[in-house]
Amino acid sequence: MPMSPIRAFRMTALAEGTSFLILLCIAMPMKYFMGMPLAVRIVGAIHGILFLLYVGQLVRLRTAYRWDNRFCIQAFVASILPFGTFLFDRYLREKEAATN
């Protein structure tokens, strides 16, 4: 059975949130305390790609499921706050359950 679009978005959201935490908690300390800027360059690039994928999927799902602006703004804000996508996952699970 193929993965639903909302489930794919949830997986992207969790990956994006994880990459953000790795960037903040591991890569940035490595850069500033250990003089290893390559860590931020690599993790930052991965996080940037995941963030763009997250936003792209959010735009597509907004259109496909007619999500309101408030929900989409909350989803976007969740992506720029540490732990935000993990907390927002509860609402995405509800959306996913409502479509099944």
Residue frames relative to the residue before (quaternion, step in Angstrom):
aa qw qx qy qz dx dy dz
M 1.0000 0.0000 0.0000 0.0000 0.00 0.00 0.00
P 0.4168 -0.7254 0.4816 0.2609 3.62 -0.72 1.00
M 0.5622 -0.6036 0.4581 0.3314 3.53 -1.26 0.55
S 0.4656 -0.6701 0.4980 0.2936 3.57 -0.98 0.85
P 0.6232 -0.5545 0.3880 0.3918 3.61 -1.14 0.50
I 0.6497 0.5009 -0.3317 0.4658 3.60 1.02 -0.71
R 0.6267 0.5176 -0.3411 0.4722 3.62 1.02 -0.72
A 0.6363 0.5140 -0.3291 0.4719 3.61 0.97 -0.80
F 0.6385 0.5146 -0.3187 0.4753 3.59 1.03 -0.79
R 0.6341 0.5244 -0.3322 0.4611 3.59 0.98 -0.82
M 0.6588 0.4992 -0.3157 0.4660 3.60 0.92 -0.83
T 0.6356 0.5081 -0.3227 0.4835 3.58 1.02 -0.78
A 0.6436 0.5310 -0.3201 0.4488 3.58 0.96 -0.87
L 0.6753 0.4811 -0.2983 0.4727 3.60 0.92 -0.85
A 0.6398 0.5052 -0.3243 0.4798 3.60 1.04 -0.73
E 0.6449 0.5146 -0.3163 0.4682 3.59 0.99 -0.84
G 0.6648 0.5019 -0.2999 0.4650 3.59 0.94 -0.87
T 0.6448 0.5114 -0.3149 0.4728 3.56 1.02 -0.79
S 0.6639 0.4984 -0.3141 0.4606 3.58 0.91 -0.86
F 0.6202 0.5410 -0.3367 0.4575 3.59 1.08 -0.72
L 0.6720 0.4851 -0.2976 0.4740 3.59 0.94 -0.86
I 0.6256 0.5166 -0.3390 0.4763 3.59 1.03 -0.73
L 0.6331 0.5303 -0.3240 0.4615 3.57 1.00 -0.82
L 0.7294 0.4472 -0.2443 0.4564 3.58 0.80 -1.02
C 0.7972 0.3742 -0.1591 0.4463 3.56 0.83 -1.03
I 0.7671 0.3088 -0.1814 0.5322 3.58 1.15 -0.45
A 0.7504 0.4304 -0.2464 0.4369 3.58 0.57 -1.16
M 0.6832 0.4815 -0.3076 0.4547 3.60 0.86 -0.87
P 0.6428 0.4839 -0.3490 0.4805 3.66 0.90 -0.65
M 0.6156 0.5351 -0.3544 0.4573 3.59 1.06 -0.69
K 0.6574 0.5083 -0.3119 0.4606 3.57 1.00 -0.79
Y 0.7933 0.3734 -0.1818 0.4452 3.56 0.68 -1.09
F 0.7587 0.3633 -0.2167 0.4954 3.61 1.07 -0.57
M 0.7748 0.3051 -0.1684 0.5275 3.58 1.19 -0.50
G 0.4570 -0.7172 0.4294 0.3040 3.56 1.27 0.06
M 0.5138 0.6355 -0.4179 0.3969 3.59 1.06 0.73
P 0.0876 -0.8492 0.5188 0.0455 3.63 0.34 1.19
L 0.5261 0.6452 -0.4127 0.3697 3.60 1.17 -0.40
A 0.5878 0.5832 -0.3738 0.4179 3.61 1.07 -0.65
V 0.6776 0.4672 -0.2938 0.4861 3.60 0.92 -0.87
R 0.6273 0.5434 -0.3453 0.4381 3.57 0.97 -0.76
I 0.7041 0.4544 -0.2708 0.4737 3.60 0.87 -0.92
V 0.7132 0.4353 -0.2651 0.4812 3.58 0.72 -1.05
G 0.6240 0.5471 -0.3356 0.4456 3.58 1.04 -0.71
A 0.6461 0.5092 -0.3165 0.4723 3.58 1.01 -0.78
I 0.6452 0.5081 -0.3149 0.4759 3.57 0.96 -0.86
H 0.6651 0.4994 -0.2972 0.4689 3.55 0.91 -0.93
G 0.6386 0.5368 -0.3251 0.4454 3.60 0.97 -0.80
I 0.6492 0.5020 -0.3093 0.4805 3.57 0.96 -0.84
L 0.6725 0.4890 -0.2991 0.4681 3.59 0.91 -0.89
F 0.6271 0.5318 -0.3365 0.4591 3.60 1.05 -0.73
L 0.6641 0.4921 -0.3030 0.4743 3.59 0.93 -0.88
L 0.6251 0.5257 -0.3262 0.4760 3.58 1.05 -0.75
Y 0.6297 0.5395 -0.3139 0.4625 3.58 1.01 -0.89
V 0.6926 0.4671 -0.2807 0.4727 3.59 0.79 -0.99
G 0.6424 0.5255 -0.3222 0.4553 3.58 0.97 -0.80
Q 0.6676 0.4802 -0.2990 0.4840 3.57 0.95 -0.84
L 0.6138 0.5503 -0.3438 0.4496 3.59 1.03 -0.76
V 0.6542 0.5049 -0.3105 0.4698 3.59 0.93 -0.86
R 0.6715 0.4942 -0.3033 0.4613 3.59 0.90 -0.87
L 0.6796 0.4819 -0.2966 0.4668 3.58 0.94 -0.87
R 0.5852 0.5739 -0.3715 0.4361 3.58 1.07 -0.67
T 0.6861 0.4674 -0.2695 0.4880 3.54 0.97 -0.89
A 0.7030 0.4940 -0.2776 0.4297 3.58 0.79 -1.02
Y 0.7961 0.2854 -0.1378 0.5155 3.59 0.94 -0.87
R 0.3853 -0.7520 0.4506 0.2881 3.57 1.34 0.07
W 0.1416 0.7905 -0.5725 0.1654 3.55 0.86 1.04
D 0.4735 -0.6897 0.4692 0.2827 3.56 -0.99 0.82
N 0.6897 -0.5030 0.3386 0.3958 3.55 -1.29 0.43
R 0.6336 0.5522 -0.3411 0.4210 3.59 0.93 -0.85
F 0.6650 0.4969 -0.2997 0.4701 3.57 0.89 -0.94
C 0.6764 0.4957 -0.2948 0.4581 3.59 0.92 -0.88
I 0.6296 0.5079 -0.3370 0.4817 3.59 1.04 -0.69
Q 0.6320 0.5182 -0.3295 0.4727 3.59 1.00 -0.77
A 0.6405 0.5188 -0.3211 0.4663 3.58 0.99 -0.82
F 0.6591 0.5020 -0.3097 0.4665 3.57 0.97 -0.83
V 0.6582 0.5010 -0.3094 0.4690 3.59 0.88 -0.92
A 0.6099 0.5546 -0.3505 0.4444 3.59 1.03 -0.74
S 0.6715 0.5191 -0.3044 0.4324 3.59 1.03 -0.71
I 0.7292 0.4052 -0.2499 0.4916 3.61 1.16 -0.37
L 0.6310 0.4827 -0.3444 0.5002 3.59 1.29 0.17
P 0.5090 -0.6160 0.4831 0.3578 3.61 -0.94 0.72
F 0.8303 0.1385 -0.1803 0.5088 3.56 -0.96 1.00
G 0.4174 0.7488 -0.4434 0.2616 3.60 1.25 -0.06
T 0.6902 0.4732 -0.3018 0.4567 3.59 0.85 -0.88
F 0.6192 0.5383 -0.3506 0.4515 3.58 1.11 -0.58
L 0.6654 0.4796 -0.2928 0.4914 3.57 1.02 -0.79
F 0.6730 0.5073 -0.2883 0.4545 3.58 1.00 -0.84
D 0.5083 0.6725 -0.4128 0.3450 3.59 1.19 -0.44
R 0.5685 0.5963 -0.3840 0.4169 3.59 1.10 -0.60
Y 0.6870 0.4738 -0.2794 0.4749 3.58 0.93 -0.88
L 0.6342 0.5187 -0.3282 0.4701 3.55 1.09 -0.68
R 0.6091 0.5393 -0.3481 0.4659 3.58 1.06 -0.67
E 0.6390 0.5199 -0.3208 0.4674 3.58 1.03 -0.81
K 0.6407 0.5136 -0.3164 0.4749 3.58 0.99 -0.86
E 0.6564 0.5158 -0.3073 0.4568 3.56 0.97 -0.89
A 0.6631 0.5017 -0.3046 0.4646 3.59 0.94 -0.88
A 0.6497 0.5307 -0.3152 0.4437 3.59 1.04 -0.75
T 0.6930 0.4692 -0.2819 0.4693 3.61 1.13 -0.55
N 0.6342 0.5388 -0.3354 0.4415 3.62 1.21 -0.28
